């Protein structure tokens, strides 16, 4: 629909009840993009990731199509595990390095490398449609966004409006999305996951609590495996259990987040859909199939990830003042190091050099996952800057401290993040 007055038929006594929020979530987005490029992949198991070529031992799954998931392949899974559960279709070729005469076509799938430039170009086409269909859009990631369509439609026809968005994206871009519609952001997010793929679930005003009540606590927005386990230890199995509980023990167990869990389970969420500001950092990380102690494969990954974040910054027109690395040691000991620069730069070679220097203390350690990050971004600079523009004559001295003159700090925390995703 185009810009225009809101459709009639809705009273406006309760502003929260009247809000119409859509959560749009692309289905297996990377795999869908690969199917656009190669129509022969439609209906076939598709795995997008790295490290699957014969002779490669390091890598992880970025996205698995629903067909691939039927074989037990999942996002963030070690690529070696994925290959055990779903061998490559290429292995049916007698000339392939990993040819296996015992395989059948039905038990193999297609593997493709991650191509972020291509995926971001497709995501840009989707974003154009979303911004055309809503006055307020909050882009959460490359494949999901919240829309406030309160001024574009009415509850009586909200389902048809959401279907219009889905149909436009399928027709004009060629990928499928699932959409959840609700008066609140958290319920809309849950609704979009409710009937994947290609789903559409509408939770009208007054229906949120009944919709949430039977859902397992894992499905509450913001609840991960650890929190779900702790809630079950408290005897709370469903959202309805949380909604009916005394909130005080939740606050004692989880702090202010406990009150938020209680409110969300009851359908109370007064957050407004607001556009996100410019990103504060760009980062990439990647997991090894098994902890790696040898320096070379770790530095190879550092080089690849550093090039990726520097390229992302260039494409976004961003300069950066900070370069950082992440090293995750067994079992899940997360360490970060960063270094501040004298001024904003666009210098991929500098990113690579600093990342290697920061990572040096971990080169002999067993490492499960590595990451590279550029931060303190500036988007307004007219001219690109490089190392030569900012680095003083004694570059080694400038490179060993942050702006306050202190050594870079270490953070240790548990990590639930997958490979090829942002870290902060």
C-alpha positions as CSV (number, residue, x, y, z in Angstrom):
1,X,0.0,0.0,0.0
2,X,1.1,3.5,-0.5
3,X,1.2,6.4,1.9
4,X,-2.2,7.7,2.9
5,X,-4.6,8.0,5.8
6,X,-5.2,5.1,8.2
7,X,-8.0,2.9,7.2
8,X,-11.3,3.5,9.2
9,X,-13.0,1.2,11.6
10,X,-10.8,1.4,14.7
11,X,-11.4,3.4,17.9
12,X,-8.5,5.0,19.6
13,X,-9.2,4.7,23.3
14,X,-6.1,2.7,24.1
15,X,-3.0,3.6,22.2
16,X,-1.1,0.5,23.2
17,X,-3.9,-1.8,22.1
18,X,-4.2,0.1,18.8
19,X,-0.6,-0.3,17.8
20,X,-0.1,-2.7,14.9
21,X,3.4,-4.2,14.9
22,X,4.7,-6.6,12.3
23,X,7.9,-8.7,12.7
24,X,9.2,-9.8,9.3
25,X,11.7,-12.6,9.4
26,X,13.2,-14.1,6.2
27,X,13.1,-17.9,6.0
28,X,16.6,-19.5,5.8
29,X,17.7,-16.3,4.2
30,X,21.2,-17.2,2.9
31,X,19.9,-20.5,1.4
32,X,17.0,-18.6,-0.2
33,X,19.4,-16.2,-1.8
34,X,21.5,-19.1,-3.1
35,X,18.3,-20.5,-4.6
36,X,17.7,-17.2,-6.4
37,X,21.1,-17.6,-8.0
38,X,20.7,-21.3,-8.7
39,X,17.0,-22.3,-9.2
40,X,18.1,-26.0,-9.4
41,X,18.5,-25.7,-5.6
42,X,14.8,-25.2,-5.0
43,X,13.4,-28.0,-2.9
44,X,16.9,-29.5,-2.3
45,X,18.8,-29.6,1.0
46,X,21.1,-26.5,1.0
47,X,23.8,-25.7,3.5
48,X,25.6,-22.3,3.4
49,X,28.9,-22.3,5.3
50,X,32.6,-22.6,5.2
51,X,35.2,-25.4,5.4
52,X,33.2,-28.1,3.5
53,X,35.6,-28.6,0.6
54,X,37.7,-31.8,0.6
55,X,40.8,-31.3,2.7
56,X,39.3,-28.4,4.7
57,X,38.7,-29.2,8.4
58,X,37.7,-25.8,9.8
59,X,34.3,-24.2,9.4
60,X,30.7,-23.9,10.5
61,X,27.2,-23.8,9.1
62,X,25.8,-20.3,8.6
63,X,22.4,-21.4,7.4
64,X,20.7,-24.7,6.7
65,X,17.5,-24.9,4.6
66,X,14.5,-26.7,6.1
67,X,15.2,-29.7,3.9
68,X,18.8,-29.9,5.3
69,X,17.5,-29.6,8.8
70,X,15.6,-32.8,8.4
71,X,19.0,-34.5,8.3
72,X,20.0,-32.8,11.6
73,X,22.0,-30.0,10.1
74,X,21.7,-26.8,12.1
75,X,23.1,-23.2,12.1
76,X,26.4,-22.7,13.9
77,X,27.1,-26.5,13.7
78,X,30.6,-27.6,12.9
79,X,30.8,-28.2,9.2
80,X,32.4,-31.7,9.9
81,X,29.2,-32.7,11.7
82,X,27.0,-31.3,8.9
83,X,29.0,-33.4,6.4
84,X,28.6,-36.5,8.4
85,X,24.8,-36.0,8.6
86,X,24.4,-34.7,5.0
87,X,27.3,-35.5,2.6
88,X,27.8,-33.2,-0.4
89,X,25.9,-33.9,-3.6
90,X,29.3,-33.4,-5.3
91,X,30.5,-36.6,-3.7
92,X,28.3,-38.6,-6.1
93,X,30.7,-37.5,-8.9
94,X,33.3,-40.2,-9.6
95,X,35.8,-37.5,-10.3
96,X,35.3,-35.7,-6.9
97,X,37.9,-35.9,-4.3
98,X,35.4,-37.2,-1.7
99,X,33.6,-39.5,-4.1
100,X,31.6,-42.1,-2.2
101,X,30.0,-44.9,-4.3
102,X,27.7,-45.9,-1.4
103,X,25.9,-42.6,-1.3
104,X,22.5,-42.1,-2.9
105,X,21.1,-38.8,-4.2
106,X,18.4,-38.7,-1.6
107,X,20.9,-38.6,1.3
108,X,23.1,-35.8,-0.1
109,X,22.8,-32.0,-0.2
110,X,24.3,-28.9,-1.8
111,X,26.9,-26.8,0.0
112,X,27.6,-23.2,-0.9
113,X,30.1,-20.6,0.5
114,X,28.9,-17.5,2.4
115,X,28.6,-14.5,0.0
116,X,27.7,-11.6,2.2
117,X,27.9,-9.0,-0.7
118,X,25.2,-10.9,-2.6
119,X,23.0,-11.5,0.5
120,X,23.2,-7.8,1.5
121,X,22.2,-6.8,-2.0
122,X,19.1,-9.0,-1.8
123,X,18.4,-7.7,1.7
124,X,18.5,-4.2,0.4
125,X,15.7,-5.0,-2.0
126,X,13.6,-6.4,0.8
127,X,14.3,-3.3,2.9
128,X,13.0,-1.1,0.2
129,X,9.7,-2.9,0.3
130,X,9.5,-2.7,4.1
131,X,10.1,1.0,4.1
132,X,7.5,1.4,1.4
133,X,4.9,-0.5,3.5
134,X,5.6,1.2,6.9
135,X,6.3,4.6,8.3
136,X,8.6,3.2,11.0
137,X,11.0,0.3,10.4
138,X,13.5,-1.1,12.9
139,X,16.1,-3.2,11.0
140,X,17.3,-5.8,13.5
141,X,19.6,-7.8,11.2
142,X,20.2,-8.6,7.5
143,X,17.1,-10.9,7.6
144,X,14.6,-9.5,10.1
145,X,12.9,-6.2,11.0
146,X,10.0,-4.7,13.0
147,X,7.4,-2.5,11.3
148,X,4.9,-0.1,12.9
149,X,2.0,-0.1,10.5
150,X,-0.5,1.5,12.8
151,X,-1.0,4.4,10.4
152,X,-1.2,2.2,7.3
153,X,-3.9,-0.3,8.2
154,X,-6.5,-1.3,10.9
155,X,-6.9,-4.5,12.9
156,X,-9.8,-5.6,10.9
157,X,-7.6,-5.9,7.8
158,X,-4.2,-6.3,9.4
159,X,-3.9,-9.9,8.2
160,X,-4.5,-8.9,4.7
161,X,-1.9,-6.1,5.0
162,X,0.7,-8.5,6.3
163,X,-0.1,-10.9,3.5
164,X,0.4,-8.0,1.1
165,X,3.9,-7.4,2.5
166,X,4.7,-11.1,2.1
167,X,3.4,-11.3,-1.4
168,X,5.4,-8.2,-2.5
169,X,8.6,-9.6,-1.2
170,X,8.0,-13.0,-2.8
171,X,7.0,-11.4,-6.1
172,X,9.5,-8.6,-6.4
173,X,12.5,-10.2,-4.7
174,X,11.9,-13.9,-4.8
175,X,12.4,-14.9,-1.2
176,X,9.8,-15.9,1.4
177,X,9.3,-14.3,4.8
178,X,7.3,-15.2,7.8
179,X,5.4,-12.4,9.5
180,X,4.0,-12.0,13.0
181,X,1.4,-9.3,13.8
182,X,0.6,-8.1,17.3
183,X,0.2,-4.9,19.4
184,X,3.6,-5.5,20.9
185,X,7.1,-6.2,19.6
186,X,7.8,-9.2,21.7
187,X,4.5,-11.0,20.8
188,X,5.1,-10.1,17.1
189,X,8.5,-11.7,17.2
190,X,7.1,-14.9,18.7
191,X,4.3,-14.9,16.2
192,X,6.7,-14.7,13.2
193,X,8.3,-17.9,14.5
194,X,5.0,-19.6,15.1
195,X,4.3,-21.1,11.7
196,X,7.6,-21.1,9.8
197,X,8.4,-21.2,6.9
198,X,6.3,-18.8,4.9
199,X,4.1,-18.2,8.0
200,X,1.6,-15.5,8.9
201,X,0.3,-15.4,12.5
202,X,-1.9,-12.5,13.8
203,X,-2.4,-11.9,17.5
204,X,-5.1,-9.3,18.0
205,X,-5.5,-6.9,20.9
206,X,-6.8,-8.8,23.9
207,X,-5.5,-12.2,22.7
208,X,-1.8,-11.9,23.6
209,X,-1.9,-13.6,27.0
210,X,-4.0,-16.5,25.7
211,X,-1.6,-16.8,22.7
212,X,1.5,-16.9,24.9
213,X,0.1,-19.0,27.8
214,X,0.7,-22.6,26.4
215,X,4.1,-21.8,24.9
216,X,7.2,-23.4,26.4
217,X,9.3,-20.8,28.3
218,X,12.1,-21.3,25.7
219,X,9.8,-19.4,23.2
220,X,9.5,-16.3,25.3
221,X,11.3,-13.4,23.6
222,X,14.7,-13.0,25.2
223,X,14.8,-16.4,26.9
224,X,17.8,-18.6,26.0
225,X,18.7,-22.1,27.1
226,X,20.3,-21.1,30.4
227,X,17.4,-18.9,31.5
228,X,14.9,-21.6,30.3
229,X,16.6,-24.1,32.5
230,X,16.6,-21.9,35.5
231,X,12.9,-21.1,35.0
232,X,12.1,-24.8,34.9
233,X,14.1,-25.3,38.1
234,X,11.6,-22.8,39.6
235,X,8.7,-25.0,38.4
236,X,7.8,-22.7,35.5
237,X,7.4,-24.7,32.3
238,X,5.2,-22.4,30.2
239,X,4.7,-18.7,29.6
240,X,1.4,-19.1,31.4
241,X,3.2,-20.4,34.4
242,X,5.5,-17.3,34.4
243,X,2.5,-15.0,34.0
244,X,0.7,-16.6,37.0
245,X,3.8,-16.6,39.2
246,X,4.7,-14.3,42.0
247,X,7.1,-11.8,40.3
248,X,9.3,-11.3,43.4
249,X,11.1,-14.6,43.2
250,X,11.8,-13.9,39.5
251,X,13.3,-10.5,40.4
252,X,15.4,-12.2,43.2
253,X,16.7,-14.8,40.7
254,X,17.2,-12.6,37.6
255,X,17.2,-9.0,38.8
256,X,15.2,-6.5,36.8
257,X,15.2,-8.9,33.9
258,X,12.9,-11.1,36.1
259,X,10.3,-8.4,36.1
260,X,10.7,-8.1,32.3
261,X,10.2,-11.8,31.9
262,X,7.0,-11.6,34.0
263,X,5.7,-8.7,32.0
264,X,6.5,-10.3,28.7
265,X,4.8,-13.5,29.7
266,X,1.7,-11.5,30.5
267,X,1.8,-9.7,27.1
268,X,3.0,-6.4,28.6
269,X,5.5,-4.7,26.4
270,X,5.4,-0.9,25.9
271,X,8.4,-0.6,23.7
272,X,7.9,1.3,20.5
273,X,9.3,0.4,17.1
274,X,12.1,2.9,16.6
275,X,14.7,3.0,13.9
276,X,18.1,1.8,15.0
277,X,20.9,4.4,14.9
278,X,24.1,3.9,12.9
279,X,26.0,0.8,14.0
280,X,28.7,1.3,16.6
281,X,30.8,-1.6,15.3
282,X,31.3,-4.2,12.5
283,X,32.5,-7.7,13.5
284,X,32.7,-11.2,12.2
285,X,33.6,-14.4,14.1
286,X,34.0,-18.0,13.1
287,X,34.1,-21.3,15.1
288,X,36.5,-24.2,14.6
289,X,35.1,-27.7,14.5
290,X,37.4,-28.7,17.4
291,X,39.7,-26.5,19.5
292,X,42.8,-25.6,17.5
293,X,46.3,-25.1,19.0
294,X,48.4,-24.6,15.9
295,X,48.9,-20.9,15.1
296,X,48.6,-21.0,11.3
297,X,44.9,-21.9,11.0
298,X,44.0,-19.3,13.6
299,X,45.9,-16.6,11.9
300,X,44.3,-17.6,8.6
301,X,40.9,-17.0,10.1
302,X,42.0,-13.7,11.6
303,X,43.1,-12.6,8.2
304,X,39.8,-13.6,6.6
305,X,37.6,-12.1,9.3
306,X,39.7,-8.9,9.4
307,X,39.3,-8.5,5.6
308,X,35.6,-9.0,5.9
309,X,35.0,-6.4,8.6
310,X,37.3,-3.9,6.8
311,X,35.4,-4.5,3.6
312,X,32.1,-4.0,5.4
313,X,33.3,-0.7,6.8
314,X,34.3,0.5,3.3
315,X,31.0,-0.5,1.8
316,X,29.1,1.3,4.5
317,X,31.3,4.4,4.2
318,X,32.6,4.1,7.8
319,X,35.9,5.0,9.4
320,X,36.9,3.3,12.6
321,X,39.0,4.2,15.7
322,X,39.3,0.8,17.3
323,X,40.3,-2.7,16.2
324,X,39.6,-5.7,18.4
325,X,39.8,-9.5,18.4
326,X,38.0,-12.3,20.3
327,X,39.4,-15.6,21.3
328,X,37.1,-18.3,22.9
329,X,39.1,-20.9,24.8
330,X,37.6,-24.2,26.0
331,X,35.2,-24.7,27.5
332,X,33.7,-21.2,26.8
333,X,36.2,-18.7,28.1
334,X,35.7,-15.6,26.1
335,X,38.6,-13.1,25.8
336,X,38.6,-9.8,24.0
337,X,41.4,-7.5,23.2
338,X,41.2,-4.1,21.5
339,X,43.4,-1.2,20.6
340,X,42.4,2.4,20.0
341,X,43.9,4.4,17.1
342,X,45.0,8.1,17.1
343,X,42.2,8.9,14.7
344,X,39.5,7.4,12.4
345,X,40.9,5.3,9.5
346,X,39.9,3.1,6.6
347,X,42.9,0.8,6.4
348,X,42.4,-3.0,5.8
349,X,46.1,-3.7,6.1
350,X,46.2,-1.9,9.5
351,X,43.2,-4.0,10.7
352,X,45.0,-7.2,9.7
353,X,48.3,-6.2,11.4
354,X,46.7,-5.0,14.7
355,X,44.4,-8.0,14.8
356,X,47.4,-10.4,14.5
357,X,49.3,-8.5,17.2
358,X,46.3,-8.5,19.6
359,X,45.8,-12.2,19.0
360,X,49.5,-13.2,19.5
361,X,49.0,-14.1,23.2
362,X,46.6,-16.8,22.2
363,X,48.5,-18.3,19.3
364,X,49.7,-21.3,21.3
365,X,46.4,-21.7,23.2
366,X,43.6,-24.1,22.2
367,X,41.0,-21.9,20.6
368,X,37.3,-22.7,19.8
369,X,36.4,-19.5,18.1
370,X,38.0,-16.3,16.8
371,X,36.6,-12.9,15.9
372,X,37.7,-9.5,14.6
373,X,35.9,-6.2,15.2
374,X,36.2,-2.6,14.2
375,X,34.5,-0.1,16.4
376,X,34.0,3.6,17.3
377,X,32.7,4.2,13.8
378,X,32.3,7.5,12.0
379,X,30.1,7.9,9.0
380,X,30.4,11.6,8.3
381,X,34.0,11.8,7.1
382,X,34.2,13.0,3.5
383,X,37.7,11.6,2.8
384,X,39.0,8.1,3.5
385,X,41.9,7.9,6.0
386,X,44.7,5.4,6.2
387,X,47.5,4.5,8.5
388,X,49.8,7.0,6.8
389,X,47.2,9.8,7.6
390,X,47.2,9.2,11.4
391,X,50.0,7.0,12.7
392,X,52.8,8.9,14.4
393,X,56.4,8.3,13.6
394,X,56.7,5.9,16.5
395,X,53.9,3.7,15.4
396,X,54.8,0.9,17.7
397,X,54.4,3.1,20.8
398,X,51.1,4.4,19.7
399,X,49.8,0.9,18.9
400,X,50.3,-0.6,22.4
401,X,48.0,1.6,24.5
402,X,44.4,2.9,24.3
403,X,43.6,6.6,24.3
404,X,43.9,6.8,28.1
405,X,47.4,5.2,27.9
406,X,46.4,2.0,29.6
407,X,46.8,-1.5,28.4
408,X,43.8,-3.1,26.5
409,X,41.5,-4.9,28.9
410,X,40.1,-8.5,28.9
411,X,36.5,-9.6,29.2
412,X,35.6,-13.1,30.1
413,X,32.0,-14.2,29.8
414,X,30.0,-17.2,28.5
415,X,29.4,-17.2,24.8
416,X,26.2,-18.4,23.0
417,X,27.0,-16.8,19.7
418,X,27.3,-18.7,16.4
419,X,29.9,-18.4,13.8
420,X,29.7,-15.7,11.1
421,X,27.7,-13.5,13.3
422,X,28.4,-10.1,14.9
423,X,30.0,-9.9,18.4
424,X,30.1,-7.0,20.7
